Amino acid sequence: MVKKIFFLFLAIIGFVSARADADSTHLRISLLTCGPGDEEVWEVFGHTAVRVIDSAHHTDLVFNYGTFEFGPDFEMQFMRGKLNYCVAVEQFNGFMQEYVEAKRSVQEQVLLLDWKQKEHIYYFLQWNAEPENKYYKYDFFFDNCATRIRDIFPRPEVFGKAFHFGNALPAGKQLTFRDIINKYFYRDHWTRLGVNILLGSKIDKQMSNADIMFLPDYLRDGVGGSTVNGHRIASDPVLLLPGNNSAPEGINWALVLTCMLAILTIAGLTVTRLRILGKIMSGLLLFVTGLLGCLILVMWFGTDHQGCSNNFNILWCLPTNIIVAFFNPKGKGKYAIIGIVLIIVSFFLHIIKVQGLLLAEFLPLSVALLFIYGAIYKRSKIKKTIGHA
């Protein structure tokens, strides 16, 4: 009888101890995935954050890696790619109120962790939010609010080598960074055109499963399918807040404008009665592409934006076009030939997938530029013939 009581006592102690270990932290950690907004450019891609409920201390906090501080040189720091983002800790209700007002959706995935894993993650988040640790230099593709959270999971002290992300890449597709951001800019055609001109070939590499989780939607999918020793670590997403339905694509006014520019330019260069129009349109396109070329150089060499490096759009947006638009330098015939060759090279780089082009908008512009360079070459040949005569 004594033995039975003793073993029953041990069993009770073991059960209570196991329960205590399983719930000793009183923590509930979850991933919040916020839907896209339409007020600012950066809202288009959504947002992600980590929620921690501590029932022992009656707190409900959100660790937000997507905050930045406005200062007198905010715009300049942002343009130069030197803007520091930071980890902000805020009350969950306050965080949610922002998305209620913006009419943006919020989904939650509870992380299915043991008490040690919860403690490790919570400790790291608290440490990362300390004043001396909270700042980081933001990079949209390679170091942002989603990648910071993504990189918590493979930490050795959390899961170790037993951790594996789920598949976030769409099945059977090979996608580049450019492919995926164009998908999000499906309505904002002007921004999509400008961004594609300023971003270089670095974003045209094929993304890995980890790479695509730089966007909140794909981080949600990757975490949702993650396992440790074959066991899932996250619940299915639960919708906490519904958002607005996706708006239709609408008219691509950027494409309409580039087509109109091309038509007016070609008409002005080929119809004798529209010769003045041809000169005006030629000067305008040369000036605009020259300005774009200067901006490409600034973003490439004068900023820390990794996505703007190695930008071969410089081949058709020649900075020297600004000079050619207003002046008549010697050797314009040779310049025109070089311009034609470089446009062809741009097409070739697109074909071999070195750097992607927005063909819908690029084709009208490139055809117009080819006509302009052809007209410049033709005029230079006529002047040479008259000079020899």
Secondary structure, DSSP 8 states (H G I E B T S, - for coil): -HHHHHHHHHHHHHHHHHHHHHHTT-EEEEEEEE---SSSGGGGG-EEEEEEEETTTTEEEEEEEEEE---TTHHHHHHTT--EEEEEEEEHHHHHHHHHHHT--EEEEEB---HHHHHHHHHHHHHHTSTTTSEEE-BTTTBSHHHHHHTTTT-TTTTGGGEE----S-TT---BHHHHHHHHTSS-HHHHHHHHHH--GGGGSB--TTGGGGSHHHHHHHHHT-EETTEE-B---EEEE-----------HHHHHHHHHHHHHHHHHH-GGGHHHHHHHHHHHHHHHHHHHHHHHHHHHSS--GGGSS-GGGGTS-TTHHHHHH---TTHHHHHHHHHHHHHHHHHHHHTTSS---HHHHHHHHHHHHHHHHHHHHHHHHHHHHHH-
